[in-house]
Amino acid sequence: MTASTSDQPSGLASLVSRWGLKISGLEGWSRRAAAVGFGILATAALPPIHAVPLLFISFPCLLWLLDGTSNWRQAFWVGWWFGLGHFAAGLYWIAYSLVVDLRFAWLIPFAVLCIPAVIGLYIGVSTALARKVRSGVPRIVVLAAGWTLMEWLRGQLFTGFPWNPIGSAWVVSDVALQLASFAGVLGLGFITVLGATFMVLPFHKTPELQWRRFVPTMVCLLIVFLPGIFRPGLYDPLTYHADIRLRIVQPNIPQKLKWLRSLRDEHLETYLSLSARPAVVAPTHLIWPETAVPFVVSRDSARRQKMASVIPQNGLLLTGSIRTSDRGVRPFQLWNSLHALSAAGAIEKTHDKFHLVPFGEYIPLRRLLVDFFGLKKVTAGRTDFSAGLGPRTLKVPTLPSFSPLICYEVIFPDKVVAAKSRPDWLLNITNDAWFGTSSGPYQHFAMARLRAVEQGLPLVRAANTGISGVIDPYGRVIKQLFLNDQGVVDSRLPKPTTAPTSYSRYGDWPTLFLAILVLMILIWRAQRTG
């Protein structure tokens, strides 16, 4: 017998409710496996897959698992297993960096599982907090607030690692991204978790589908999209700096070949030939990626003069390079640096990377891990890199002021510009060859786009193997070279938004204040009534 139209909503509500009850009733390894699976499902919403609707399945399922726990301890482990699946699926590309030198391949199981296991603790804390309040709307709101607070802490504690914030799912939409100019990716993530988890309400303790219960999710979606729909300047023609033509060089040199002494001059010739390619309008400035050439630019005058030969007159080459302390200076030091090189071969300005990659550029707890366990850093050489002084606004001849961000410095929302010194644009140089052909470069590029939106500043990105490109102050990609392509990007330099964004003024503090306030009020009320 065919169901009538009036029966269909009730049938759908009943089906989903039964599914929710079944998930809530899972125990033991069934519950753990389900949590891991739903965490992986949430990862599919992030770049490069962009399956955002899956968030509206994975987070309700997480809540159903949470509702099936009997105390906050069980809830913690539900969140931890969810985080383990979520971060393992999102960070699998770490394995690629460990096969560049096969001596580190044995670390793959530890890196791919241990790092997600550690940062999965943050998700566990958020679900434990949510279990402190009654099910329904209070638990949903506390879960979203706890997730937001933990995501912020993930970017701060133990040097920070805010990779793949849940709000980065919205890079699929230029309009949705604009909320980040007000609330940052943290606020965007708060509304995302809230709206996605609210999807349980239409099926919560009801045999029939109640359409009015979709309103909270719809309101959250409106909050995501309305700022972009009405944002001033988003639909106006872009303005550019006059007489500035950038050429971004992407050489696509595999990481295994990058530092071979026998190929040193061949790699340099690749850069020189790409930089000298004919153009419809001649470039005024060149940009090469992080540690572009396999020698110390500041100490190799002969090769530096070769580099200068392709620099346009009155222009500059902005290039990444290893920098070392002078001969005879003790202790010997290394820096991961950016140089501004003139057509005369002079280094006009230097900036040193300030946020170093643990185990890649230095070994934390060196005395224990190196002296006792014999662990070595993944990059070549035994000397740890030294950190620079922090975010800076560089002023060089013939270019508007800019903030240089080397490699993953671009993933830290609150550390991309110097305090009280707003630049005109952001420059991100990186070597994503470490990540291979994986989701890593796409995720990295997405976070660079978010920084442009948050600050209202254009961002120029030069990557060894991709993704290189020019991003406008609204996070839109003007031009780009894709992963594993060799070539150049020629582009004008966009101007920043006419006024600083709300996020550039206030940062994450409004979102953090709201999240902490919600947690305090709802948990306090639960304790009083419980």
N, C-alpha and C positions, 0 to 999 in steps of 0.2 A: 504494500500500500504506500503510495507516494505521500510524503508529508506536505501539508499545506504551507503557504507562505507564512502564516501566523505562527506555525509550529517551529519554523527554522531558527529564529533567534533563541527560543527556549532550548532547542536541541544543541545549539552551539554553546550556550552558557553551561548547560549540563555537562557537555563533553569536556570543556576546559576545566570546569570545577572538579570533575572526577580526575582529570589529569593532574591538577594541582594537589588534590588529596593523596594521589598515588605518590607524587614526588615528596610531599611532606612526610609520608609514612616510611620512606626509605631509611634503612639503618645499616650500620657497619660499612663494609666495603662497597655496597651498592650506593650508599649515600656519598661516600668519598669519590667514587668513579663518576657519579652524576655531577658533583661539584666541579671536578676537573673538566668534564665535558662542557659544562655551561660556561666555564672560564675560557675555554678554547673558542667557544661560539662567540663570546664577546670580543675576542681578538679579531675575528673576521670582520668586525665593523671598522677596524682601523686600516690605515694605508698598508699595503696597496690594494686591498680587496674592496674596502669601502661599503661593506654590506651593513649599513647603519640599521635597517629594520631588525637585524638580529639582536640588537641591544634590547628591543622591546619583547624579546623572548627570553634572553639569558638572565636579565635582572629580575623579572618576575619569578623565574625558576629558582634563582638564588634566594629570593624571599620565601618561597614555598619550602625550600630546604631549611631555611632559618626557622620558619614556623614549626617545623617538625622536631626541633631540638627541645630538650627539657631544661637547659640552663645555659648560662653565658659561656661556659667552657666548651660545651658541644658546639655552640654557635661560632666560637672562635675557630675551631677546626674546620667547620664548614667553609668559613671565609678563607682560611689558609689553603685548603685544597682548591677552592675556586681560583685564588691568586696564583697557586702553583701552575695550574693549567693555563691561565691567562698570560702569565709572564713567560712561561716556557715556550708557548706558541708565538709570542711576540718578540722574544729575544733569541730564538734559535740561531740567528745569524752570527752570534758570538763564536760559534764553532768555526766559522770560516777564518777568523783571525788566528785561530790556533793551528791551522794546517798550512799557513804560509811558511812557517818553520816547523817541520814535522817533529822536532824535539818536544814541542808543546802539545802534540795531538793527544797525549794521555790525559790532559786536563779537560778534554771536551765533556765527558760525563759530569765532572764536577762543576764546570762553568755553566752548562746548559741546565742543570738541575739545581745546583746550590744557589746560584744568584736568584732565580725565581723563588726558591724556598725561603730565602732571607727576606726578599721584598714582599713575598706573600704574607709575611707577618703583619704588614700594614693593613691588608684587607681583612685579616683575622681580627684585628682590633676593632675595625669598623663594624663587623658583624656581631662581635661580642657586645659592643655598645648598643646596637640595635635590639639585641635580645633583652636588654634591661627595661624596655618599655613594652606596652601591650601591642598585640598584633593589629594590623590595619594601618591607618594613616600615620599615627605616631611612629610606628616602627619604620615605615617607608621614609619619613622625613629624617629620622635619626640615622638611618642607613646612608642616605645621601649626604647629610652633614658630616658624619663620621668618615665616609669615603673621601670627601673633600679635604678635611683636616689631615687625614693620613696621606693623601696625595701631596699636600704641601710639605709635610714632614719628610716624605720620601725624597723631596728635592733639597732638603736641608741637612739631614743627619748623615754622618759618616761620609762627608764630602758631597753627598747628594747624587741622586740618579733619577731625575724626573722624566725618564724616557717613556714614551707612549702614554701620556695622560689621556684619560677617556674622552676629554673634549676634542682631541685631535681627530676623532671620527668625522667631525664636521668640515674638514678641509675639502670634502667632496662638493661643498656648496660655498661659493663666494659670498652669497647673501648670509648664510648662517654663521660664517666666520666673523661677521662684524660685531657680534656680541662681545668678542674678545677685546675690542677696543675700549669697552666699558668695564668688563669684569675679568678680563684675562682668560686664559685657557682653564684656569681653576674654577672661575664662575661658570664658564661654559660647561664644564664637567659636572658641577653641582646640579644645574638645571637638567642636564642630560640624564644623570642617574635618577633624579627625582621623577622626571617625566616617564622614563622607561619603566621604573618600578611601579608607578601609578597604574600601569596597565593591568595589574591584578584586580583593581577595584571593581570593574564591571562584572567580574566573576566571583567576587568574594561573598561567600555565604548567601548565595542567591540561586534559585533554579532557573531564573529568567535573565535574559540580557537586559540590563538597565542602561540605556544610552546616556543618561545624564552623568553616569559614573565615568564616562570618557572625558568629561570636562577638565579634570585636573591635568591629564596628559595633554589635551589640546591647548590648555593655557601655557604649559611649559614649552610646547612647540612654538606657540606665538611669541613667547619671550625670546626664543632662539632666533626666530626669523624677522620679527618686527624691526629690531635695530638696523638690520641690513636693508630692509625695504625702505626705511625712511632716513638712512644715514646721509647727511649732507656731503656732497662731493663724490659719492660713489658712482653716480651716473653722469657726472660731468666729464668732459674730455681731460685726459691727463696733461699736466704741464711738465716740461722737461727743462733741465739746465741747458742754457745755450752754449754751443761750441764745445760740448763735452761728448766725446764718442768713445765708449768703452769697448775693448776687445777682451773677452774672457777666453782663455786657452784651456782646453780639456784634452790632454795628451793620450789618455787611456793606456797608461803603462801599468802592467800587472805588478802587484806588490812583490811577487817572487823575483822579478827582474829589476825592480826599482833601485836597489842599492848595490847591484853588482858593479865592481870597479871596472870590469872590462867593457861595460856598456855606458859608463859615465858620460863620455863625449857624444855617444849616439843619442842618449836621452836629451842632452842639451840641444843637439841639432833638431830633434823633434820639436822642441819648444820654439827654437828660432825660426824654423820653417813655417810653423803654424802662425806665429806672431807676424811674419812677413807676408802672409797671404794677401793677394790683392783684395780690395774692398771697394764697394760703390762709393762710400764716403770714408776717407782714411781715418783710422782710429787716432785718438789723441792720447789715450792711456791704455796700458796693457795690465791684465791681471792674471797671475799664475796661481795655482793651488798651493795648499799646505806642503811644506818640505818639497817644493817642486823639483829642485835639482839635487843630485846626490853628491854634493860637496858643500863646504862652508863658504857661502858667498862672501862674507866679510873678510875672509883670509885668502881668497883665491882671486887675485887681481886680474890675471890673464883671462880666466873664464868670465869674470865680471865684466870685462871690457867687451867680450863677445856678446853678452847679454845686452849691454848698453847699445850695441850696434843696431838693434831692432827697435829701440825705444824712440817714439816720435819726438821731434825737436820740441822743446818746451813742455814735453809730457813726462810721464813717470811710468815705471814698472812697479806694481805692487806684487810682491812675490813672497811665498813662504820659504824659509830656509832654516836649517840648523845653525845655531850660533854658539860659539865656545868662548870661554875666557881666554885672555891673551896668553901667549907662551910664557912659561915661567911663573905664572900666577897660581898660587895654591890657596885653597883647594881648587882643583880643576872643576869647571862647571859647564853644563850644557843648557841651552834654552831652545825651545821651539818658537821660532820668531817669524815676524813679518817685516820685510824691508821695503822702504820706498826708495827706488833706485832711479837716478836721473840719467838723461841721455849722455852725460859726461862720465858716467860710471861711478858717481858719488852716491853713498848711502845717505839720503836726506833725513830719514826718520826710521826708527826701529821700535817695534812693539813685541813684547814677550808674552807668550801664552801664560795665563794666570791660573786657569782651572785645569789641572793635569789629570790624566786618566790613570786611576790606580791599576797597577800591574802592567799597564801599557807603557807609561812614561816614568813611573816610579813604583817602588815596592813599599807599601805601608808596613809598619812594624818590621822594618828591615832587619833588625838584630835577631828577631825570632825567625822570620820566614826565610831569610837569606843565609844567615850564619848557621842556623840549626837545621832547617829543612832543605837548604840549597836551592830555593826557588829563584828563578831569574825573571826579569821583565821580558815581555813579549817582543818589544822593539830591540833593535841591534844595540850591542854595547852593554857594559856593566854599570856605567855611571847613570845615576838617576838624573832626570831633567830637573832644573830649578824653575820655580814658579815666578811669573812676573808680578807686577804690583797691583793688578786689578783692571777693571774696565776703564778705558781711556777714550777721550775724544781727540783724535789726531788731526792736526792742521798741517797740511803740506801745500807747497806751491801748486797753483793751477787746478786744484780740486776743492770742492766744498768739504767741510769737516766731516769725519766719519768715525764710527766706532768699529774697530777690528775685532772679529770673533774667530778664533782658530779652532777648527774641528767642532767638538761637541760643546764648546762654550755657548753655542747658540741654543742649546736645549734648556738653559736656565733663564726663565722669564724675568727674574728680578736682578739679573747681573749682566745685561747686554749693553747698558749705557752707564756712563759715569754720572754720579749724583751732581745735579746743578750744572751740567754741561751737555745740553742736548745737541747731538750731532745732526747733520743733514741727511745722513744715510748710514746703513749698516753694511759691513763687508764680512762675509763668512768664507774663509778659505778652509778647505778640508781635503782629506785623503780617504775617501770612502772605498778605495780599493781593498782595504782590510775586510770589508763586509762581503766581498764577492758578489755574485748575482743572486741577491736575496731581497727580503723585504727591508733590510736595514737602511739602504740608501733612500728608499721611498719615505720611510718614517722620519729619517733625518731631514729630508727636504720639507716634509710637512711641518715639522716643528720650526723650521726657518720661516716658513710662510706665516705661522702664528706670531712670531716675533715682529714681523713687519706690521701686522694688523694691530697688535697691542700697542706698539710705539707710534704708529702712524708715520713710519719711515720706510722708504724703499730699501730693499735688501738685494745686494749683488752677491752671487755665490759662484765660487770657482772650486770645482772638485776634480780630482785626478781622473777618475773613471766615470764621473757623473754622480748626481745630477747637478749640472751647472745651469745658471740662468739669472734672469733679472725679475724681481718681484716688486710690484708697486706697493704704495703705502696702505693699500686695502687687501693685501695678500694675494692679489691676482698675478698669475704668471704671464709676463709680457713675452719673454723669449726663454727657451731652454734647450739644452742638449741632453739627450736621454742617456740612460745607463749604458756603459760599454761603447759609447760612440766616441770617435776621435774627431775633433774639429774646433771651431771657434764660435762664440756668440758675439755678434756686433750689435750694440744697442746704445741708445741715448740713456742718460741718467735721469730718472724721474725725480721730481721735487717732493718733499714731504707734505703732509696735510698742513693746511694753513694754521691750524691751532693744535697744540698737543692733545693727545687723547686723554680721556679720564683715567685709563689704566696707567699711562705714563706719569700721571700726577700722583695717584693714590696707590698704585700697585695692587697687591692681593689683600690689603688690610680690610676693605669693606666686606669681601667675601669671607675672610677668616673670622671677622667679628660676627657676621651673621651665622656662620656654621657653629662657632663656639656658643653663641647665645642660644641657638636652637637646642644644642646638646644639653646645656645646663638646665634650661627650663623644662624640657620634656623628661629628662632623667630625674630631675628633682621632683616633678609632679608624680612620676611613676613610683618613686621611693615613698612619697607621702601617702599615696593611695594603696600601695602594695602591702 
